[in-house]
Amino acid sequence: MDTDHLRLFVMAADRLNISAAGRELGLAPAVASARLAKLETELGVELLRRTTRKVSLSLEGADFLPYAREILAQSEAA
């Protein structure tokens, strides 16, 4: 699991905006969306629900968010 993809997920979940999270990490919106889709494919669940008007956390995304934060914290501590 790529920690950059996790970081993007956490930022997108905090902002409820994939494009803004991607821009903050220096990614084009399409690239950010593709990376999140790849993470979702790896995990086998939808983490973020996307509509044309908004982004929200799925139930699985809300459950996974604390684990993603912990993985990033452990990675940075190492």
C-alpha positions as CSV (number, residue, x, y, z in Angstrom):
1,M,0.0,0.0,0.0
2,D,1.4,3.3,-1.1
3,T,1.6,5.9,1.7
4,D,1.3,8.7,-0.8
5,H,-2.1,7.3,-1.7
6,L,-3.0,7.1,1.9
7,R,-1.9,10.7,2.5
8,L,-4.1,11.8,-0.4
9,F,-7.1,9.9,1.0
10,V,-6.7,11.5,4.5
11,M,-6.4,14.9,3.0
12,A,-9.4,14.4,0.7
13,A,-11.4,13.1,3.6
14,D,-10.5,16.1,5.8
15,R,-11.4,18.6,3.0
16,L,-14.1,16.5,1.3
17,N,-12.5,17.8,-1.9
18,I,-10.3,15.5,-4.0
19,S,-9.1,18.3,-6.3
20,A,-8.0,20.5,-3.4
21,A,-6.2,17.7,-1.7
22,G,-4.5,16.8,-5.0
23,R,-3.4,20.4,-5.6
24,E,-2.0,20.6,-2.1
25,L,0.2,17.6,-3.0
26,G,1.1,19.0,-6.4
27,L,-1.2,16.6,-8.3
28,A,-3.6,17.4,-11.1
29,P,-7.3,16.6,-10.1
30,A,-7.4,13.8,-12.6
31,V,-4.3,12.2,-11.2
32,A,-5.5,12.6,-7.6
33,S,-8.8,10.9,-8.6
34,A,-7.0,8.1,-10.3
35,R,-4.7,7.5,-7.3
36,L,-7.7,7.3,-5.0
37,A,-9.4,4.9,-7.3
38,K,-6.3,2.7,-7.3
39,L,-6.3,2.7,-3.5
40,E,-10.0,1.8,-3.5
41,T,-9.3,-1.1,-5.9
42,E,-6.4,-2.3,-3.7
43,L,-8.6,-2.3,-0.6
44,G,-11.7,-3.6,-2.4
45,V,-14.0,-0.9,-1.0
46,E,-15.3,2.5,-1.9
47,L,-13.7,5.0,0.4
48,L,-15.2,8.2,-0.9
49,R,-18.6,8.7,-2.5
50,R,-18.3,11.1,-5.5
51,T,-21.1,13.0,-7.1
52,T,-20.9,15.9,-9.5
53,R,-21.6,18.3,-6.6
54,K,-19.8,16.8,-3.6
55,V,-17.5,14.2,-2.1
56,S,-18.4,12.4,1.1
57,L,-16.9,9.6,3.1
58,S,-18.5,6.2,2.7
59,L,-19.1,4.0,5.8
60,E,-16.0,2.0,4.9
61,G,-14.0,5.2,4.3
62,A,-15.0,6.5,7.8
63,D,-14.0,3.2,9.3
64,F,-10.7,3.1,7.5
65,L,-9.7,6.8,8.1
66,P,-8.3,6.3,11.6
67,Y,-6.2,3.3,10.4
68,A,-4.9,5.4,7.5
69,R,-3.9,8.2,9.9
70,E,-2.1,5.7,12.2
71,I,-0.3,4.1,9.3
72,L,0.9,7.6,8.2
73,A,1.9,8.5,11.7
74,Q,3.9,5.2,12.1
75,S,5.5,5.8,8.7
76,E,6.6,9.3,9.7
77,A,7.9,8.1,13.1
78,A,10.0,5.5,11.5
